[in-house]
C-alpha cells in the first residue's frame, strides 16, 4: 500500500502539490474521513503541520470539515474536485489538466466514501453552481425533477454550457418537467443534450426545487431560497430512485395526454 500511495503522491507533485500536501491528500483519500491525528499519523507528519496542510486543501476545495473540536473530522471530496481546482488555477498549464483527467480513475479507485450519511449545504448562486458541478461526477443516468423556468432564472447563462458539458461527459438524464413553453423548448433539445423528458400538468404538479438523484446522492436546488443540498447515502438514494420510477411510470401517461392534446 505504501508503494501504491507513493505513486499517487509523485503524480500529484507533477500537478503542483508540495510533498506534504500530496501525502496528506492521498492519505485522506484512502481513509475517506479522519481526525487531524489520524490523518497526520497515516501521512507520516506531525499534528501541527497536519492542521496547516489540511486547511490549505480545504481552501482548494479538495476536502471538507465536519463537526467541532475535539471531534472535528476532515473528509475527502470526490477526486473530480481536482479538475475543478485546476480549472480555477489560471497558472496551471493545459497539459496538467489533461494529466489530471488521466489520473482521476486511479484516484477514484482509492477514494472511500464514509459509511455514515453526509448532508452538505451550499448557499447563494455560487453554492447552487457547486451542487450542479457535482452532478457532472455521476457514473449513471441522472433522475431529475426540474422546473425549467426557475432553473434558467436562478443562475442566468450557466445552464446552456452545463447541458453541453454534461452531454460531452456522456452523462444522460431523465427529467420530469411541469408543462410550460420554456420546458417544451428545452425538451425539443433532448437528443442533443442526452436527455429523455416527460411533461406533467403545470397546474397540478408545479414544483420549484429541482431534485437530481444519482449514484449514492440526492441533490436539491432551492431557487427561491438560493440553497443547495447534497445528501450522500446509499439507503436514501436507493429509496429516492425507486420513488422516482413510480413517478416516471405515471408521468409517461400524463405526458402522452399532454402531447396528444397539443397536436
C-alpha positions in Angstrom: 0.0 0.0 0.0 2.9 2.4 0.8 4.3 1.9 -2.7 0.8 2.3 -4.2 0.3 5.6 -2.3 3.8 6.9 -3.2 3.0 6.6 -6.9 0.0 8.8 -6.5 2.0 11.3 -4.4 4.5 11.6 -7.2 1.7 12.2 -9.7 0.3 15.0 -7.5 3.7 16.6 -7.3 3.6 16.8 -11.1 0.3 18.7 -10.7 1.8 21.4 -8.4 1.2 19.9 -5.0 4.0 20.1 -2.5 5.2 16.9 -0.9 3.3 17.2 2.4 0.1 18.2 0.6 0.3 15.2 -1.7 1.0 12.9 1.2 -2.0 14.2 3.2 -4.3 14.2 0.3 -3.6 10.6 -0.7 -3.8 9.5 3.0 -7.2 11.1 3.4 -8.4 9.7 0.1 -7.7 6.2 1.3 -9.1 6.9 4.8 -12.3 8.6 3.5 -12.5 10.6 6.7 -10.5 11.2 9.8 -9.3 13.5 12.6 -6.1 15.5 12.3 -4.2 13.0 14.4 -5.4 10.0 12.3 -4.5 11.7 9.0 -1.2 13.0 10.3 -0.2 9.6 11.5 -1.1 8.0 8.2 0.8 10.7 6.2 3.8 10.5 8.5 3.8 14.2 9.6 3.3 15.9 12.9 -0.1 17.0 14.1 0.7 20.8 13.9 1.7 20.6 10.3 -1.4 18.5 9.6 -3.7 21.4 10.5 -1.9 23.8 8.2 -1.9 21.4 5.3 -5.5 20.3 5.7 -6.6 23.9 5.8 -4.8 24.6 2.6 -6.6 21.6 1.0 -9.9 22.9 2.3 -9.2 26.3 0.6 -8.6 24.4 -2.6 -12.0 22.7 -2.3 -10.5 19.2 -2.2 -11.5 18.3 1.3 -14.3 19.4 3.7 -14.6 19.7 7.5 -17.5 18.5 9.7 -18.1 18.8 13.5 -16.1 20.8 16.0 -13.0 20.2 18.1 -12.1 17.8 19.7 -14.2 15.6 17.4 -13.7 17.6 14.2 -13.3 15.4 11.2 -11.9 16.0 7.7 -13.4 14.3 4.7 -12.0 14.0 1.2 -14.2 15.3 -1.6 -14.7 13.3 -4.7 -11.5 13.3 -6.7 -13.3 15.0 -9.6 -12.9 18.2 -7.5 -9.3 18.1 -8.5 -10.3 19.1 -12.0 -12.4 21.9 -10.7 -9.5 23.2 -8.7 -7.1 23.1 -11.7 -9.7 24.8 -13.8 -9.8 27.7 -11.4 -6.0 28.0 -11.2 -5.0 30.0 -14.2 -1.3 29.3 -13.7 -1.8 25.6 -14.4 -0.9 24.6 -17.9 -3.3 22.7 -20.1 -1.0 19.7 -20.0 -1.5 19.4 -16.3 -5.3 19.4 -16.7 -5.1 16.6 -19.2 -2.7 14.7 -16.9 -5.2 15.1 -14.0 -8.0 13.7 -16.1 -5.9 10.6 -16.9 -5.1 10.3 -13.2 -8.7 10.5 -12.0 -9.8 6.9 -12.5 -6.8 5.8 -10.3 -7.6 8.3 -7.6 -11.2 7.2 -7.6 -10.0 3.6 -7.0 -8.7 4.5 -3.6 -11.4 7.0 -2.7 -13.6 5.8 0.0 -16.9 7.4 0.9 -17.5 7.2 4.6 -20.1 4.7 5.8 -22.2 7.4 7.6 -24.6 9.6 5.5 -23.4 13.1 4.7 -25.5 16.2 4.3 -23.8 19.3 2.8 -25.3 22.8 2.4 -24.4 25.4 -0.2 -25.7 28.9 -0.2 -26.1 31.6 -2.9 -25.6 31.4 -6.6 -22.1 30.1 -6.2 -23.4 27.3 -3.9 -26.0 26.4 -6.5 -23.3 26.1 -9.1 -21.4 23.8 -6.8 -24.2 21.3 -6.5 -24.7 21.2 -10.2 -21.0 20.8 -10.8 -21.2 17.7 -8.5 -23.8 16.1 -10.8 -21.1 16.0 -13.5 -19.4 13.3 -11.5 -22.3 10.9 -11.9 -21.5 7.4 -13.2 -25.1 6.7 -14.1 -28.2 8.3 -15.7 -29.4 11.2 -13.5 -33.0 11.1 -12.5 -34.4 14.6 -12.2 -37.5 16.6 -11.3 -37.0 20.1 -12.7 -38.9 23.3 -13.2 -37.0 24.7 -16.2 -38.3 28.3 -15.9 -36.9 28.6 -12.3 -33.6 26.9 -13.3 -33.0 29.5 -16.0 -33.8 32.4 -13.8 -31.8 31.0 -10.8 -28.4 31.1 -12.5 -28.6 33.2 -15.7 -26.3 31.9 -18.6 -25.0 28.9 -16.6 -27.1 26.1 -17.9 -26.6 26.2 -21.7 -22.9 25.4 -21.1 -23.8 23.0 -18.3 -26.0 20.9 -20.6 -23.3 20.8 -23.3 -20.7 19.8 -20.7 -22.9 17.0 -19.3 -23.6 15.7 -22.7 -19.9 15.8 -23.6 -19.2 13.7 -20.5 -21.7 11.2 -21.8 -23.9 11.6 -18.7 -27.5 11.1 -19.7 -30.6 12.4 -17.7 -34.2 11.5 -17.4 -36.3 14.5 -16.4 -39.9 15.3 -15.3 -40.9 18.8 -16.2 -44.0 20.8 -15.3 -45.5 21.7 -18.7 -44.5 25.3 -19.8 -43.4 26.9 -23.0 -39.8 27.0 -21.7 -40.0 23.3 -20.7 -41.2 22.4 -24.2 -38.4 24.3 -25.7 -35.9 22.5 -23.5 -37.5 19.1 -24.3 -37.1 19.8 -28.0 -33.3 19.6 -27.4 -33.5 16.2 -25.7 -31.5 14.3 -28.2 -28.7 16.9 -28.4 -28.5 17.2 -24.6 -28.7 13.5 -23.9 -32.0 13.7 -22.1 -35.3 11.9 -22.0 -38.0 14.3 -20.7 -41.7 13.9 -19.8 -44.2 16.8 -19.3 -46.7 16.8 -16.5 -49.6 19.2 -15.9 -48.4 22.5 -14.6 -51.5 23.3 -12.6 -51.3 20.0 -10.6 -47.6 19.2 -10.4 -45.7 22.5 -10.4 -42.7 22.3 -8.1 -39.9 24.8 -7.5 -36.9 22.9 -6.1 -35.0 20.8 -8.5 -34.1 17.3 -7.4 -31.4 15.2 -9.0 -30.7 11.6 -8.0 -27.5 9.9 -9.0 -25.1 7.3 -7.7 -25.4 7.5 -3.8 -26.5 11.1 -3.8 -29.7 13.2 -3.8 -29.1 16.9 -4.9 -31.8 19.5 -4.1 -31.6 23.0 -5.5 -33.9 25.6 -4.0 -34.2 28.5 -6.3 -36.3 30.7 -4.1 -34.1 30.2 -1.0 -30.8 30.1 -3.0 -29.8 27.0 -1.2 -28.2 23.8 -2.5 -28.2 20.5 -0.6 -26.4 17.2 -1.3 -27.3 14.1 0.7 -24.9 11.2 0.3 -26.5 8.0 1.5 -26.8 4.7 -0.3 -30.1 3.9 1.5 -31.7 7.3 0.9 -30.6 7.5 -2.8 -31.9 3.9 -3.4 -35.3 4.8 -1.9 -35.5 8.0 -3.9 -34.6 6.1 -7.1 -37.5 3.7 -6.5 -39.9 6.5 -5.8 -38.8 8.2 -9.0 -39.5 5.1 -11.0 -43.1 5.2 -9.7 -43.4 8.8 -10.7 -41.8 8.2 -14.1 -44.5 5.5 -14.9 -47.3 7.9 -14.0 -45.6 10.8 -15.8 -45.5 8.8 -19.1 -49.3 8.6 -19.2 -49.6 12.3 -18.3 -47.0 13.3 -21.0 -48.9 11.2 -23.6 -52.1 13.1 -22.8 -50.4 16.5 -22.9 -48.7 15.9 -26.2 -51.8 14.4 -27.9 -53.9 17.4 -26.7 -51.4 19.9 -28.0 -51.4 18.5 -31.6 
